[in-house]
Amino acid sequence: MALAASGCAARAAPVATTRAPTPIPSTSPGAGSAGDGSAGARSAGSPAAGSATGTAGPVGAAPTAVSAAGPATGPAALRAAASAYLALAVPANGRLERDFDRFEGPDRGHLAASRADLRDIAATERAFDRGLARLTLPADAAGWARTLVRVNETRADLTVRVAADATSAALDAQRPALTAANVPVERAVTELRADLRLPPPDTH
């Protein structure tokens, strides 16, 4: 995930400098409130800093816990983990970029199109989270990956709620909240990428 944050709305950011935080319990965040990424920074999500066109799964499935690698902590294992992360993040970020471009551009003011953009953003973010939760990562990176899944699920929940707004005015009023939801996602992506020895995400 850089997964995924946004400008007006929030571009999704998938994920570099501090070490892993206190590990988050291995239970996955629920998928029920709304995704980069959507509604979030341009993804990393999502994910890596970049994005690609991965296939988003059902909006409702919650990811499982990220596992930390045991003895596989050498340079080769780290490179493998970084490659696996990028394989998820790059496609997710690309898809989020396209959705956000439409949401903040031609679809702005068009309620049905904007709602469709947000639903796809949330689905992309959640698909990224499910993939990330299945990766086996070095301990420090696993801690940040769990954090990323948690905050990205929170962002996806918000995105889904905003997508249910009945008017364009109500939806537009939530754009600042969508942008704010990108901040914790961008931090988790940056830290995760640092632990995987990857460059910081491009969130512009």
N, C-alpha and C positions, 0 to 999 in steps of 0.2 A: 504496500500500500504503500514513490511517494504515493501513498494512496491519498487518497484523497482528499482541496479547500477552494473557496471561490472568491471572486471579486465581490460583486453585488450580492450574489447568492452565495455560494461558497464553493470554491473549487476543491475537488477532492485531493487529498494528499496521501500517499502511501508511505512512507518514510523516505546530531550524530556526535554526540560528544560525551555525555555523562554515562556513567555505568548504569546497570539495570537497577530498577527500583525494587522495593520489597515485593517479592512475587505475589501476583494476584491469585486468589484461590483458583484451583483448576476447574471450577465450574464455569461454563461459558456464559456470556451475557445473554439474556433473553433477546429474542428478536421481536420485540414488540413495540417499538416506538419509532421507529423509522430508520458512507453508504460511501469513495474516493476516492458516499460518497457522495451521496449526493447530498446534497446539501452539504457538501463539505468541500474541502479544498480539492484542487484537481488531484487526482489521485496518485496515490501511493497506495491506498487502500489499501485505497485504496490502498497503499501498495507501493511500488517502486517509484522512482520519480520518472514518470514517463507514462505510458499507458498503452493498452492495446485493446483489441476487440474481443476479449474473452466472452464466454457465454454465461450470462447470469442465471443463477438458479432461482428456486422459489423464494419469494420475499420472506417467508416465515421461518425457515429452518435456522435454528441456533447452532453456532459452531461448537465443537468440542474443545477440550483443553490442548494447548500447545505443549509438546513434550520436549524436555531438555535432553540433549545427547549425553550419554554416559562418558565412556572413555574416548569417544570420537571427538577430540578437541584439537587435533593438529591442524596444520595449514590446509591439508587436502580436504578435511572435513569442513573447515570454515569456507573454503571456496565452493564446495558442493552446496552448503547451506545458502550461501549468497546467490548462487545460480538458481536454486530452487525458489528463493524469494522473488528474484527478478522475473522468473517465468510466470509468476502469479501477478506481480505488480505492473509490469509493462503493459500487458493486454488490458488490465483493469483500468489503468490510468488513461489509456487511449480511448476507451469507451466513455469514461467519465468526462474527458476533455470534450468529446463530441456532444455529449448530453448537456454539459454546462454551456458550451458555445450556443446551442440552440435555446436553452433556458434563458440565457442572459441577452440573447440577440433576437433572432426572428420570431421566437415563440413568446417573447415578453408581451403581455397584454392579451394573449390568447389563452384563455383558461384551460381548455381541453388539452392543448399541446403542452402547456407548462406542466400540467398535472402528469401527463404521460412521461415527460422528461424526468420529473422527480421520482416517479415510480421506478423508472429504469435505473436511475442513479442509486436508489436504495437497494434494488436487486443486485446491482453490480457490486456495491460495497459488501453486501452480505455474502455473495458468492466468493469474494476475495477473503473475507473473514473465515469462511468454512475451509478454504484451501490453506490459509495460513495456520489454522488450528491443527491441521493434519501434519504439518512439517515437524521434523525432529531437528532442533537447533541447539547450539552451544548454550550453556546455562544463562549467561548474561543476556544473550539475544532472546532466549525463550521468555525471560521475564518481561522484556519490552514488547515482545509479540503478544503476550497475554494482555498487556496494557492496551496495545493498539486494537486488538479485537474488541475489548470492552468499550473504549471510547468511540470506535468506529460504529459499533452497534447502537450506541446512544445517538450518534449522529444520524444513522439510518432510520432509527425510530422517529426522530424529529422530522426527517424528510418525508416519511410516510404520513405523518400527521398534517404537515403543510400541504401535501398533495391532495388531502381531503377537503381543503378549504373550498367554500361554495362560490366565491367571487374572486376575480383577479385582484381587487383591492385588498382583500383579506390575505391572499397569498403573498402579494408584494410586501405587505406589512411584516411578514415573517422573514424577509431576506436578511435583515441584520442578525437574527437568531441563527440562521443557517450559516452565515459567515463566522459568527462567534464559535459555533460548534467545530469549526475547522482547527482552532488553536490547539486543543489537546491532541487531536489526530496528528497534526504536523509535528508536534514535539515527539510523540511516540515513534513516528516514522523516522525522524531524524536520529533519535537514539538507537533505534533498531538497526538502521543502516550503518551507524558508526560501529556498533558491535559486530556487524558483518563485514566491516572494512570496506564499505561502499561510500561513495561521495554523497553529500547531502542532497535531498530532493530538490528539484526545480519546481517551485510552487507559483511561478509567474506565468 
